[in-house]
Structure formats: structure tokens, C-alpha cells
Amino acid sequence: MLITGGNGQLAREMTEVLQTEHLVRSLDSSQLDVTNKGQVWNELISWNPEVIIHAAAYTQVDLAESNPQQAFEVNALGTRYIAEIGEMLGAKFVYISTDYVFDGSKASYYEEHDSPLPINTYGWSKRLGEVEALQSCSRSFVIRTSWLFGIHGRNFVQKILDLATRQRELSIVHDQIGSPTHTLDLARAIAFLMHTERYGIYHFASLGHCSWYELAEKALHLKKSTTTCLPCMSNEYPTVAARPKNTPLSSIKLQQLGFGPIPHWEIALQAYLERMEQASRLPQT
Ligand SMILES: NC(=O)c1ccc[n+]([C@@H]2O[C@H](COP(=O)([O-])OP(=O)(O)OC[C@H]3O[C@@H](n4cnc5c(N)ncnc54)[C@H](OP(=O)(O)O)[C@@H]3O)[C@@H](O)[C@H]2O)c1
């Protein structure tokens, strides 16, 4: 199995989950730049993987607004290069996508048949990546996920906990709603799906939904932090890129395929914090 974007938060989790049972080759951006067609060709031909987990992505949502070319090159064009060679090799191809392909105007959970309509450059580049994946490789899985946190990378929860060590009070956005997801649960869902031949689009996120404020407050509570969390509105903290207001994802299609149980986001958060605790107790090398 070959994993792209090997230094990323999800790629590292995927590598750990898969290598207990499979031969896994994870390539970081210095070993495989997905926008370099020649390099993509050489690496994929030499490794000849049965499954490609394409976790490399341009993920800087705000920077993408001033850097659209790079965002589209990595997320769309790079995806096409990998998917085309995956098709040629007869490999299964897993493309990770995002809740940001939706405009956030739906009042309930997004399902796979809902129409994407991104409202920022990152979202458009990821949507185009979905199209490239599905058009270029007949064995493509497109897995949309949201609000990731994991032990291998910087994420919102970790930023909040870091801030709480320095600040007594934090104002956090309460009018953006989504489904926080532990990378470990996502990695297990991907591992399940890639053993099937049920190609197409899937959503995977923890059960339930919350605002960024509710997520921050829960994390601080579980860590017994004395820092206070205050709700605020998005327009009080304008960002360069617009954010969709309501993007909880329904994972019902995956559940109907037999995957589960999927934890509620509060349980997933607790599991993540416990893993962080354990990791911090390990001797540093
Ligand atoms: N994080 C979230 O909350 C979230 C939510 C929904 C969906 N997703 C999707 O989930 C996937 C994994 O996200 P993540 O959180 O693991 O992201 P991440 O930690 O930012 O990892 C992305 C990796 O892609 C690599 N990369 C960037 N450009 C590349 C290129 N040209 N060639 C090869 N590798 C390149 C980066 O390499 P460097 O280390 O060298 O920069 C980085 O290691 C992405 O597809 C993302 O869109 C993420």
C-alpha cells in the first residue's frame, strides 16, 4: 500500500493502523511531490501498490485564497496524476475529501447525494480533486471527513489546549457547526472500506455535531483546565476564507455497508486526549 503526504496528520495515523497487517510505503512530500508528474510516475511504477491512500493535500484554508494556483495544483492536478497511474496499475485509489465541499446551508446532516457547492478556494480545489479521482480511476473511493484531530499533528483541540496554558479566557466561534473526528477512527473506516469493491463517495465523521466553541469547552473540561471559554460569532473573528456554517456529515452509508460502531464525538475526543496523555508519558527519543 502506498500513502502520499506521509508527514501529514492522517497519513501518519493511516500508516500505523495499516502496517500491523499490510506492507505499507509512506512517502512524504520530499520523496513524492504529487504535482511532479514524472516523479509520480516513477515512484508509483516502482512501488506498484495494490492500494493508494492519497492523503497529501494543500490544507491551509486561508492561505489558499491568496495561493489558489498551488491549492489547485496539489489538490486537483496532483490527484489526477496519482489516480491516472493508479488506474493503469489496477490499484484501488482512496482520496480524502472534506465537509468544505458544501456551502453549509443545509439544516441537517450532509449525505453523499447532497450537491457540493464550496464557498472558498480550498473547498473548490478539494471538490475538483474528487472529480479528478472519480473520473481518472475506476476503483476510486472518495471519503469526505471533517474537523480532524489526531496525535500526529497540529489541530484545533491541541491549539486550544496550548492557548489555555497561557490565557485565562478564550473566545471561540459558536456559529459554525460540524462533526469533529478522530483520525484513528477515520483510519479504521478507510481500512474497512478499501477491502471492499464498493467504490464511490462516502462520508465519515464521529456521530453527533457541535460548534467549535462546544468542542473547545469539552476539551478544556476533560483536561480539567481552569481557562474559561466564551462563545462568539464568526463575524467577530473574520477569516480570509469564508467558512461554511453547518456541515455535520452523516456516515450512514458506511454504517449500512457494515462499518461500525462509530463513536460519538465526545467519546472520540476523550480517546484522543487519553492517547495524548499516553504519548506524553513515553520517553522522548
Ligand atoms: N485536517 C482536517 O481537519 C481535515 C478535515 C477534512 C478533510 N481533511 C482532508 O484530510 C486529508 C489529510 O489531512 P491532514 O489533516 O492529515 O493534513 P496535513 O496534516 O496538512 O497533511 C497534508 C500533507 O500533505 C503534504 N503535501 C502538501 N503538498 C504536497 C505535495 N505537493 N506533494 C506531496 N505531499 C504534499 C504535506 O506535506 P508537508 O508536510 O511537506 O507540508 C502534509 O504532510 C487532506 O486531504 C485534507 O484535505 C482534513
The ligand as an SDF file (V2000), in Angstrom:
LIG
                    3D

 48 52  0  0  0  0  0  0  0  0999 V2000
   -7.4460   18.4490    8.9890 N   0  0  0  0  0  0  0  0  0  0  0  0
   -8.7700   18.4890    8.8750 C   0  0  0  0  0  0  0  0  0  0  0  0
   -9.4800   18.9690    9.7610 O   0  0  0  0  0  0  0  0  0  0  0  0
   -9.4270   17.9230    7.6400 C   0  0  0  0  0  0  0  0  0  0  0  0
  -10.8230   17.9960    7.5340 C   0  0  0  0  0  0  0  0  0  0  0  0
  -11.4290   17.4540    6.4060 C   0  0  0  0  0  0  0  0  0  0  0  0
  -10.6670   16.8520    5.4190 C   0  0  0  0  0  0  0  0  0  0  0  0
   -9.3270   16.8210    5.5440 N   0  0  0  0  0  0  0  0  0  0  0  0
   -8.5340   16.1670    4.4640 C   0  0  0  0  0  0  0  0  0  0  0  0
   -7.8480   15.0700    5.0290 O   0  0  0  0  0  0  0  0  0  0  0  0
   -6.6210   14.8670    4.3470 C   0  0  0  0  0  0  0  0  0  0  0  0
   -5.4850   14.7710    5.3560 C   0  0  0  0  0  0  0  0  0  0  0  0
   -5.4470   15.9860    6.1040 O   0  0  0  0  0  0  0  0  0  0  0  0
   -4.3880   16.2250    7.2520 P   0  0  0  0  0  0  0  0  0  0  0  0
   -5.0770   16.8970    8.3710 O   0  0  0  0  0  0  0  0  0  0  0  0
   -3.6390   14.9590    7.5180 O   0  0  0  0  0  0  0  0  0  0  0  0
   -3.4490   17.2830    6.5300 O   0  0  0  0  0  0  0  0  0  0  0  0
   -1.9620   17.6970    6.8480 P   0  0  0  0  0  0  0  0  0  0  0  0
   -1.5590   17.2810    8.2140 O   0  0  0  0  0  0  0  0  0  0  0  0
   -1.8490   19.1270    6.4560 O   0  0  0  0  0  0  0  0  0  0  0  0
   -1.1260   16.8080    5.8220 O   0  0  0  0  0  0  0  0  0  0  0  0
   -1.0910   17.0700    4.4510 C   0  0  0  0  0  0  0  0  0  0  0  0
    0.2290   16.5680    3.9380 C   0  0  0  0  0  0  0  0  0  0  0  0
    0.2410   16.7840    2.5200 O   0  0  0  0  0  0  0  0  0  0  0  0
    1.5440   17.1040    2.1800 C   0  0  0  0  0  0  0  0  0  0  0  0
    1.6460   17.8000    0.9030 N   0  0  0  0  0  0  0  0  0  0  0  0
    1.3300   19.0860    0.6080 C   0  0  0  0  0  0  0  0  0  0  0  0
    1.6430   19.3450   -0.6710 N   0  0  0  0  0  0  0  0  0  0  0  0
    2.1730   18.2050   -1.1890 C   0  0  0  0  0  0  0  0  0  0  0  0
    2.6970   17.8460   -2.4560 C   0  0  0  0  0  0  0  0  0  0  0  0
    2.7450   18.7200   -3.4740 N   0  0  0  0  0  0  0  0  0  0  0  0
    3.1540   16.5820   -2.6310 N   0  0  0  0  0  0  0  0  0  0  0  0
    3.1270   15.6990   -1.6070 C   0  0  0  0  0  0  0  0  0  0  0  0
    2.6510   15.9700   -0.3810 N   0  0  0  0  0  0  0  0  0  0  0  0
    2.1800   17.2210   -0.1850 C   0  0  0  0  0  0  0  0  0  0  0  0
    2.0650   17.9820    3.3040 C   0  0  0  0  0  0  0  0  0  0  0  0
    3.4570   17.9020    3.2650 O   0  0  0  0  0  0  0  0  0  0  0  0
    4.4310   18.8580    4.1380 P   0  0  0  0  0  0  0  0  0  0  0  0
    4.4340   18.1970    5.4810 O   0  0  0  0  0  0  0  0  0  0  0  0
    5.7300   18.7830    3.4260 O   0  0  0  0  0  0  0  0  0  0  0  0
    3.7940   20.2040    4.0990 O   0  0  0  0  0  0  0  0  0  0  0  0
    1.4260   17.3420    4.5300 C   0  0  0  0  0  0  0  0  0  0  0  0
    2.3180   16.4330    5.1500 O   0  0  0  0  0  0  0  0  0  0  0  0
   -6.4960   16.0140    3.3460 C   0  0  0  0  0  0  0  0  0  0  0  0
   -6.9310   15.5590    2.0940 O   0  0  0  0  0  0  0  0  0  0  0  0
   -7.4720   17.0560    3.8680 C   0  0  0  0  0  0  0  0  0  0  0  0
   -7.9800   17.8490    2.8170 O   0  0  0  0  0  0  0  0  0  0  0  0
   -8.6760   17.3270    6.6320 C   0  0  0  0  0  0  0  0  0  0  0  0
  1  2  1  0
  2  3  2  0
  2  4  1  0
  4  5  1  0
  4 48  2  0
  5  6  2  0
  6  7  1  0
  7  8  2  0
  8  9  1  0
  8 48  1  0
  9 10  1  0
  9 46  1  0
 10 11  1  0
 11 12  1  0
 11 44  1  0
 12 13  1  0
 13 14  1  0
 14 15  2  0
 14 16  1  0
 14 17  1  0
 17 18  1  0
 18 19  2  0
 18 20  1  0
 18 21  1  0
 21 22  1  0
 22 23  1  0
 23 24  1  0
 23 42  1  0
 24 25  1  0
 25 26  1  0
 25 36  1  0
 26 27  1  0
 26 35  1  0
 27 28  2  0
 28 29  1  0
 29 30  1  0
 29 35  2  0
 30 31  1  0
 30 32  2  0
 32 33  1  0
 33 34  2  0
 34 35  1  0
 36 37  1  0
 36 42  1  0
 37 38  1  0
 38 39  2  0
 38 40  1  0
 38 41  1  0
 42 43  1  0
 44 45  1  0
 44 46  1  0
 46 47  1  0
M  CHG  2   8   1  16  -1
M  END
$$$$
